[in-house]
Amino acid sequence: EKSSKLPYEVFEQEDFLNLLKLVKDDVGEKVTEGLCLSLSVLEYAGQILSIVIMIVVHEWWVAIAAAAILSILIVVAKKSGEINYSAFEDAEEERRKAELMSEALTKKECVYERKLFNYNDFFYKKWEKHYENANKIETEAEKMTFIKTGGISLETSFLSLMIAGVLVFPVIHGKMSIGMYAALVAAGFRLVDQMSWGLFMLIQDIIKSNLYINDYFRYYSLEERSTENRVMIDDKVESIVFDDVSFTYPNSEKPVLKHLSFSLKKGKRYMIIGVNGAGKTTIVNLLSGLYNSYEGRILINGTELKSISDESRRKLLSIVFQDFNHYNISIREYLIDGDEVLIEKKLRQVLKKVGLSEKINSLPQGINSNIGKIFENGIDFSGGEWQKLALAKSLLSKASAKIFDEPTAAIDPVNERKIFDIFENEVNDPETISIIISHRLGCVEQVDEILVLSDGIITEKGTARELLEKDGLYNEMYTVQKEWYYELQEC
């Protein structure tokens, strides 16, 4: 829940990712362990106090010696616990990096490239390096702890020998029986054992537990995305306006958008094109609310995007990202996205339009089939089929602004033509704003206006025919892509 409320940009910061790795695993177990350790300290303190009192009755100076050694023990144990936890933090950072290498070695999506390019040895060596670094860091910390514990043990052993030696005199002078002497010496050795190993390790573990809890609350106190004074918009999207918008990604100095201005109106289909790195996907990232640190204004129906509630934005905008996640759930669950009101007939119609109905109907469980091989009888979709599924999800959405970021990147030319026909026939609603982000120009005739983005600004705007008459970037991109096909025909 906390992670869902944090701004997106923190997930791109190494310090945050390390903190998240530290606190996210076994939270309940670690907090409970801290409480149990605190209770154990009380138990140890009671045992040590009773032993000290038993000995002090006969030799008062033992209390002073025990208090002095106990003070040293607490200081050393505290410092040792801090060093161990610091080592744990450093080791977890190495383990996080090792996990990334492990994914490259084990994830199904990486199998083909691993085999084709023989990446196994390369990634294994990197995984081994980080894994061994983590072990080395913790081993060194454990060595230091062992040395310090041994030092404390020597001090407390000296105390027990002093107790045994001094108590001999009362026995010699007949002031203490041999039985009492044996009992007090045994108590002295128990005191040594309790203080040198048990209590030392316990205090050290409590310090580590306390530092973990501090990190947990440091994570919990991270500033969340502000939701105060957010407004709800229940109407459909009438217009989207970028007004003098500039944006630079966190930890970067180069602006991606530079005083960008354009407006989109209801009932129109738009296409934003440009070369890689021009800022096309950044526009999608800002509209989706992933980043709010832009300058200028982004307005939906005249309302600043930053002041619109997340719930409203999700209802207003349907966005199909270029790199969307492939979830291991059923086809139906993926499509309805929690909207149980969607009727079967509409689901079937949309799947037919995107060209997936034949495949899905051939499956033993049809639309209820699970996607992914983690399930028994689960099925895999190709990249193109996933894009069709994502398109179907958007078509089923009730949002009045539909945004498609590179919707045909993984689709062959024949199916690309069919998808663009869907845009022409289905995403042609007088109540909807449709935006296609692409560098491929296969559907330029199906849109009402093309916006050409270059180096963070709009350099050209118009219909496909109007832009062809200009000697600009659109003309250049169109000419180059046209020549590909002419060259193929000549071959």
N, C-alpha and C positions, 0 to 999 in steps of 0.2 A: 504493500500500500504506500509506504514511504517512497519507494523508488518511482512509483507512478506519478508522484507529485513533484519530483525534482525536475529542474530544467534540463532539456535534452543535452545542452552543451557540456554539462558536467560529466556525462558518460564518455566524453572524448578526452578527459584529463587523466593523466597517469596516476596522480595522487589519489583521486577519487576511486579509480578502479582498484588500487591497492587497498584502500580503506574498505571498499565493498567486499573484496576477497577476504579481508581479515574478519569482518563481523558477520557475514551472511551464513556461515556454516555452523550447525549445531548450537544455535543461540540459546535455546532452552537448557540444553545440557550444561553449557558453560556458566550460565547465570546460576543454575541450581548448584553446580559444583562450588561456586563462590560462596553461596549460603552455607553449604555443608562444611567448607573449610573454616568459615567463621565460627561455627559451632564447635568444630574440632579444636580450635584455639582455646576456647573456654574450657574444654575438657582437659587439654594439656596444662593450661594454667592452673586448674584445680589440682591436678596430680602433682605438679612441681611445687605448688605452695604447700600442700600437705607434707611432702617430703622435707622441704626446707624447715617448716615449723617443727617437725619431729627432731631434726638435727639441731636447730637453734636452741631448743630447750636445754641442751647440754653444752653447745658451743655457739654463742651469739655471733661471732665473727663470720660464721658460714653464710649468714644472710647477706652481709656486705659483699663478700667475695662472689656469691651467686648473683647478686644484683649487678655487680660490675661486669661479670662475664655475660649475663643476660643482655645488658645494654649493648655490649660489643656485638653479640650474636644478632640482635634485632637490626642494628645498623648494617652489618655485613649481609644479612639475609635480604634486607630491603634493596640494597645495591645489587645483589646477585639477581633478585627477581626482576629488577628493571633491565639489567643486561640481558637476561634470558628472554624477556618480552621483546626487547629491541631486536634481538637475534631472530625471534619468531616473526617479527614484522618483515625483516630483511629476507628471511627464508620464504615467507609467503609471497613476496614480490617475485622471487626466483621461481617459485612453484606456479605462479600465474603465467609466467612466460613459458614454463615447461608444459603447462596445459595447452597453450596455443600450439606448440610443436606436436603435442600428443594428438590434438584434433587433426592436424595435417597427416598424421600417421594412421589414424583410425576412422575418420569420417568417410562415409560412403561417397559423398560428393567429390572427395579428393582421390578416389581409387584410380580413375583413368589417368590422371596426370602423374600420379606416383609411379604407375607401371610404365607409362610412356616415356617419361623423362628420368626414371630411376631415382626419384627423390628420397627413397627410403633412407639410404645411408646419410644423406645430407641432413634431413630433419631429425634422424635418430641421434646424430652427433650433437645437434643443437639442443635437443631434448635432454640428452645425457649431461651436457654441460650445465644447464640450468638446474637439473635435478641434483647433480653432485654438488653444485654451489650451495643449494639449500641445505643439503645434509652437512656440508663442511661448516657452514655458519652455525648450525645448531650444535654440531659436535664440539666445536671450539668453545661455545658458551657452556656446554655441559662439563667440559674439562675444567674450566675456570671455577664452576660451581663445586666440582668435586675437590679441587685444591683448597678452596675456601672452607668447605665443610670439614676437610681433614684438619685444617688449622684450628677451627673452632673445637673440633674433637680433642686435639692435643691440649688445648687450654682447659677444657672441662675435665679431661683425664687427670691433669695436674691438680685440679681442685679435689677430685675424689681421692687421690693419693694423699693430699694434705689432710683431708678429713680422716682417712684411715690412720695416718701417722699420729695426728694430734690426739685422737680418741684413745690411743694406746695408754697415755699417761693416766687418765681416770681409772682405767682397768688395773694398772700397776699399783695405784694408791688405794685400790679397793673401793673406789667411789662408783664403779660401774661393773655390772656383771659381764661375763664373756658373752652370754646370750644377747644382752642389750647391745654390746659392741658389734656383734655379728649382724644384728638387725640394722643398726645405724650405718655400718659400712655398706651393707646391701642396698640400703636406701640411697646412700651417696652414689653408688654406681648406677642406680636407676635414674637418679637426677642427671648424671652425666649423659646417659643414653637418651633421655627425654630432651635435654637441651642441645646436645651436639648434632643429633641426626633428625629426630622426629620434629622438634619444634623449629629447627632451622629450615628444613625442607617445607614445613607447613607455612611458615611466614613467607618464604620465597614464593610458594604457589599462590598465597593470598595476594601478594603484590602483583603477580602476573594476572590473576583474575580481576583485580581492581583496575589494572591498566586496560584490560580487555573491555570491561564495563564502561570505562571512560571513553574508549574508542567507539563503543556501541552508541553511547549517548552523543558523542561528537557527530556520528553519522546521522543520528535521529534529529539533531539540532541544525542540520544543513538547511539553508534557506530554500524554501519551496517556491514553486511558481506562484505568483500572486493571483488569487482568485477574487480578491475584494473588488466590489463595485463593478463586477462583470455583468453585462446585460444579456438578456435572452432575446433572440430574434426568431420569431415564429413564422414570419413571412418567407416567401421564396426570394432567392437572390435576384435582385433587379439589376445590380451593377457591381463590378469589381474595379477599383481604381488604385493604381500605384501612382502616388504623387511625390515626385522628387525623392525616391527611395535609394538610399545607399546602404551597402552592407559589406562587412568584412568578417570572415570566419574567425572564431576565437583562436588565439595563438598564431595569428597570421597578420601580416602587415599590408598585404596587397588587397585592396577592395575588389569584390567580385561584381557588385552592382554599383553604378556611379550615377547618382541623380536620375534614376530611371523613372519615367512617367509614361503611362498608357492607361486606357480605360476599355473595359469590356462590358457589353450590354446584353440583357436577356434576349433570348431568341436567336442569338448569333453563334456561329461556329468559328473558332479561331485556331490558328496554328502558329506556334512560336518555334522558329527554327534558328539554327546557328551552329557554328563549329563546336567541337568539344572544348569545354572550359569557358564558354561564352557567358554562362550564368543561367542557363535554362532550368536546370534542376534546382538551383538556388531559389528561383521564383516559387517552385512547388514547395520547397522546404519552409519558406516564409508563410505561404498561404496555409500550410498544415499546422502552423504554430510551433514548429520545432525550434525556431529561433525568434526571439523577440527584440534582439539588440540592434535593430535596424534604425536608421535615421530616415526622416520623412514620414509619410503616412501611407498606410494601406487601408482602404475603405471598402466595406461591404454594405451596400445600401446606405452609404454616407456615414456609417459607424466605423470608427477605428477598430481594426482587427484585434489589437491588444486588449480592448475593453469588452470583446465578445466572449461569452462563456464557452468553455470547451465543449459542453454538451450541444450548444447551438452550432458551433463550427462543424462538429461531426455531422449534424443533421443537414447543414447547408451545403457542405462540400463532400463529394465522393472523389477520392484520389487513388489512382492506381500507380504506385511507384515503379520505377524501372527495376529496382532490386527489392522485390517484395519477398516476404518469408514464405516458405513452403511448410505449412503446418501439418502435423500428423493427426488429422481428425477426419471425419467422414465428409464426403462431397456435400451432403445436405447441410451439415454443420458449418462448413466453410462458406456456403452460399448465403444461408439465411442470417448468419452473424447475429444470432440472438433474437431475430424478428420472427416469432412463431406464426405471425399472421399471414406470411407469404403463402399463397395457395399453390397446390401442386401443379395446376394448369399453367400458371405463370412461370414456374420453375422450368417446366418441360419446354415451353415456348422459347425461353431465353437460351436454354442449352441447345436447342435446334438452330437458333439464329447464329450462335458462335461456332457451330459445327462440332459439338461434343455429344449430341444426343445418341448417335449411333454407337459410339464407344461405350458410353455409360449404360445404355440399355443392354449391351452385350455382357455386362458384368453380372455375376450370380446374385449380388445384392443390389444391383442397380445404383441408384442415387445414394443409397445408404452404405455403399462400399467405403471402406477406410483407405485413406491415402497414406502410403508409406509402408515399408517392409517390416516395421516394428510390430505390425499386427499380423495375425494369422489371416491368410488370404488377402492381405493388403496389396494395393496396386501402386505402381509408379506412373507418374505422368512425365512426358517429355517437357522440355523448356517451352516449346510452342503451345502444348496443351495447357500448361500452367498459365500462360498468358491469356489463353482463351477463357480459362476458368476465372481469372481475375477480371477480365472484361465482362463476363456474365455477372459477376458479383456487383460490378459497378452499374450495369444495366438494371439490376434488380433494386438498386438503392433508390430511395425516394428523394435523395438530395437533388437540388435544382441547379447545382454547378458541378459538372463532371470534368475531371482533369485526368488526362492520360499521359504519363511520362514514358516516352518510347514504347508505345503499346505493341509494336510489331517487331521488336528487336530480335526475338528468337523464333520468328515465323518465316516460313519459306514464301517466295513471291506469289505463288498461287493462292495460299491462304491469306497472305497480306492483302491481296486484292479483295478477297471475300470480307475480311475485317473492315476494310475501308468502305465497302458497300454497306456494312452494318452502320458505320458512322453516318453515311449519307441518309440511310433510311430510318434508323432508330434514334440516333443522337441528333435529331433534327426537330426539336420540340420548341414551339414558340414560348414555352415557359422555362426553358433551360439555357444556361450558358455552357458551351462545350469548348474545352481547350485541349489541343493535342500538342505535346512537346516532342519535337523530333528533329533529326538531321537528315531523315530520309523524306523524299518529296513525292511519295506515291499517292498521297491523297490531297494534293494541293487544290484540285478542282472541286473537292467536296466541302471546302471551308469558305466562309464569307470574307475573311480577312486574314492576311499573313503578317506577322510581326517578325522582323529580322533582327536578332539580337547579336551584337558584336562588341566584345570587350566591355560588357556591363551596361550597354545603352542600346536603345532601339535606333537603328540606322536607316531602316526602310519599313514602309507600311503600305499595304494595299492588297489587291487581288493578285492571283497568279499572273494574269495577263498584263496587269499594270506593272508589276515588278519585272517582268521579262523585258519590258521596253526600256528599263533603266540599266545602266551599266554598273550594277552593284553586286553585292555579295550573293543575293538570291540568284541573279543571272549566272554568276560563276558556278554556284553549287548545282544549279539545274543543268548547265551545260556539261559539267564534269560527269554527273550521274547519267545523263543522256548518252554521253560518249561510251560509257561502259557497255550499254546494251547494243549500240551500233557496232562496236568492236567485236562483240560476241556474234552478232549476225554475220559480220564479214568472215569470221572464223568458220 
